[in-house]
Amino acid sequence: MNIVFVYGTLMSGMGNSYLMKGEFMGVAKTVDKYSIHVSIVLPFLHDDESLYNVEGEVYSIDDENFEELDCLESNNYWYTRKQILVDVNGNSILAWAYFNNDVGSRVGSSYRALLGSL
């Protein structure tokens, strides 16, 4: 199984949430500080800005689902998958997250909140 931290369109209730076929482990925040940039409606998790403990969700997914996410995120082309520490219910766990350091027009810690500012 693979532990994945999602922070944008893959979260529950968002446009690509149907792709999350594994077990929902809980709402999470990053242990280290990053930022989310949003360009139009696409979120980018930045690791070159230490601004916020970014909010998201954590899932445990199988290898097939992991490959589907890599395809969606164009891993190593558009996004780059890296392991980070996230806090889930007071426990720090290692999870994969997708990063892209492109600059968006809005910056924050919560994709849902940034969408509300459209």
N, C-alpha and C positions, 0 to 999 in steps of 0.2 A: 504494500500500500504506500501511497505517496501523500504527504500532507501539503496542502496548497492554501496560501493566503490570497484571497481575492478582495479587491477594493473598488471595483467599478461595475462594468456591465455584466459580470458573472455573479454578482451578489443576488440574493433572493429578491424577487420582484422586479429585477432589471431585465433588459432586453435579451441577454444571453444566459440568463439563469437556468434555462432548460438544459444547458450543456453540463451542468453540475450533477453528475449521476451518482456521486458517492455519499458518504455519511457526513451530515452537517455536524461539526464539532463545537461550534459556538461563534459568537461575536468576539472579535479580537481587535487589539491595537498593536502596532509595531512597538518593540522594546526600544529600538533606536529611532531617532527622528529622521524623517524624510519629508517629502512634500508631494502633493498631487497637483499636476497641471492638467487643465482641461482645455482642449482645442475643439471647438464646436461642441460635440458631446462625448468625445473620446478622452478617457482619462490616461494619464501617464504618471507612473510612480517614479520619482526622481531620487537617485541616491547621491546626488551632488549638492543637495540642499538639506541641511539639518534643521528643519523648522518645526515639525509636528510629529506626534505619535499618531500615525495614520490609522484610521478606522477601517475595518473590513470584516470578513468572515473567513473561517477556516473549515476546510473539508478534507476528508480522507478519501482518496480516489484510487482506482486501479490503474494499471499501466495503460490500458486501452483508452480510458478517459484522459489520462495524462497526455497521450499522443494527440488526442483531439484538441486539447487546450493548446499544445505546442503549435498545432496547425493553425488554429484560430489566431493566436498571437504572433504568428510568424517568428517563432523562437530563433534567435541568432540572426534575424534580419530586421524585423521591426521592433520587437521586444527582446530582452535578454532575461532568461530565467536565472535567478540567484536564490540561495538559501539565506534566510534571515530569521531572527528570533521574534516571535510574536507572543503576546500575553493573551491566554484564553482562560477565563474564569480564575485568574490569579496564578496560573501556571505558565511558565515560559517554555515554549516548544519551538523546535526548528521547523520551518515551513518554506516551501518554494514560493517565490513571488516574481511577477513579471515587471521588469523595469524598462523605461524608455526615457532618455534625458532630453527629448524634444521640449520646446517651450510652448506652453499654452497661454491663453489669455487670462485665465483665472487660476489662482493658487490657493490651496487650503489643505485641510486634514481629512475631509469627508466628501466623497463623491456625491452622495445624496444632497448634502448642503450646497455644494457647488452647482448642481443641476437646478436647484431652487433659485439660483441667482441669474438664470437665463432671462 
